[in-house]
Amino acid sequence: MVSYLNHVLNYLGALAIPGMWVALGADDTAIYDTEPAARRLGRDLVKAIRTRQKFPEQERVIADNRAFFASIVSANREWRSEEYEEWVRRGWI
């Protein structure tokens, strides 16, 4: 599930740090056992933001996706001129 959500974030143009998950099953107290890992994940997130950590593989996926959609936006620039102008303004085209 975490990998799927990270994929969705990349598809939307956002970077993601590796996440965590908890399978409760019949043990609804299992979530409390993951607190140390959740705290580490929080620290990792803060560090990634502060240091502007790079994720080259994710950045390649995002760039490829943006290039694909840039071609669609460019091909339809006369029909959707406002969207085209926005992509140009953002430097994506």
Secondary structure, 3 states (H helix, E strand, C coil): CHHHHHHHHHHCCCCCCCCCCCCCCCCCCHHHHCHHHHHHHHHHHHHHHHHCCCCHHHHHHHHHHHHHHHHHHHHCCCCCHHHHHHHHHCCCC
